[in-house]
Amino acid sequence: MNEVRAAAIYARISSDVEGSGLGVERQLEDCRKLAKSRGWTVAEEYRDDGISAYSGTRRPAYQRMLADLADGQRDAVIVYHPDRLTRRPSELEDFLKVIDKAGVRQVHFVAMPTDVMTGDGLLLLRITAAVAAHESDTKSRRVRRKVEQNAKLGKPHGGRRAFGYAKDGLAVNEDEAAVIRQLATRFLAGESLRSLAVWLEDQGVKTVVGNQWRTPTLRGMLASPRIAGLRQHQGNVLGKAQWSAIITEDEHRRIVALMQQKARSGKRAPRSYLLSGLLRCGKCNATLYSARRAGTVRRYVCQSGPDHGGCGGIYITAEPVELLIRDAVLIRLERGKVADAMAGWAARDEQIAAVAEQLADDQAQLEELVAAYAAKQIPMREWLLARAPIEQRIKAAEQRMMSLSGNEALRGLPSNGAALRGSWDGLNLDRQAAIVRAVLDHAVIAPGVLGARAVDPNRVEPVWRL
């Protein structure tokens, strides 16, 4: 028998129900006893907590042990039971190839004292792995069937609680629900997910696991059918859930449609310029771009060249023109433009809901078409012919959605003129820019005196939406 100088102990548990790692610790304790009884020196203990050996999920400690075995750093392996090592026959064969190439002849299991390196031992090990795979597959089918049944009944899936709901997945957490409603309203009003994530951090609002909100996490939460009281399974909404809705289904559809529209357009919300994309050159009608002079002075500039196509003959200092446009927008809103917009919201909401529903249907049909082509159920020619009209309908629906949602940013604003002006500085830049866009289509900037810091109002010609 070869002398063992650097043994490896491997331990794994699929889920730590106790939450204390005791399952793995018990495995390690028994493996240490076996190593001691054989007089082996344990060089390292490799442990994977909460990772399945059947799903194919990467196990960092297991992969590191394989690498150490292949490099000759370990000359024996101790595991509590073969199903802790692997539950997939193909993975077992990969393990055997590694130790065979590395010349490792000592592999022992606490719960299976047979020498697995003999012919009969290898046969038993392979049979054990096959049985473990069968058990995992049977359990997986039962779990999938149970999850599917719960989904059809509108029951919660279980696991970690969702933000906005209690641990049982049914009762609404009113404090968190109020945050969700505010986030939904502000996102529909034009604020970016990034600015909303910053606001959550400033307010000290954390995720359910105590982490800082980030844009992808916030996007997933706001787009989830769950908060609209809908049960989703494998990407499909099956119907009403047993828990209460935090936002309406119409709001959910509008949020999803707006996210999809932003993803397609690639447009970014303004960061340090209020009027990005809203100013045009009075000489050539090209859009003015935001730029800084000497790294300090913010300006809007008509830029020449192939990437911009302007004449390069106009620029204007940002702050004065932003203040001028802001005041003009507030004056128009104070004169009753908010009330005018509110008068048509009810009818427009119905139209938005109808367009959003049609958009969701078209997008689902396009996904089905892609899946059919990927499965080789239809040839490319039929795929291209069928895709074109669906994409045209999607584009038209998105344009219609944006047109109907044009003054969504005005929702929730105070109708009193003084209160409206007084609340302006409390809005972040994304919301301010969305309000300006709801009222102003664009403004033409005429030539002026070069170097002038003050803005001559006669240089600015607004074209209003409202």
Secondary structure, 3 states (H helix, E strand, C coil): CCCCCCEEEEEEECCCCCCCCHHHHHHHHHHHHHHHHCCCCEEEEEEEECCCCCCCCCCHHHHHHHHHHHCCCCCEEEECCHHHHCCCHHHHHHHHHHHHHHCCCCEEECCECCCCCCHHHHHHHHHHHHHHHHHHHHHHHHHHHHHHHHHHCCCCCCCCCCCCECCCCCCECHHHHHHHHHHHHHHHCCCCHHHHHHHHHHCCCCCCCCCCCCHHHHHHHHHCHHHHCEEEECCEEEEECCCCCCCCHHHHHHHHHHHHHHHHHCCCCCCCCCCCCCEEECCCCCECEEEEECCCEEEEECCCCCCCCCCCCCEEEHHHHHHHHHHHHHHHHHHHHHHHHHHCHHHHHHHHHHHHHHHHHHHHHHHHHHHHHHCCCCCHHHHHHHHHHHHHHHHHHHHHHHHHCCCHHHCCCCCCHHHHHHHHHHCCHHHHHHHHHHHEEEEEECCCCCCCCCCCHHHEEEEECC
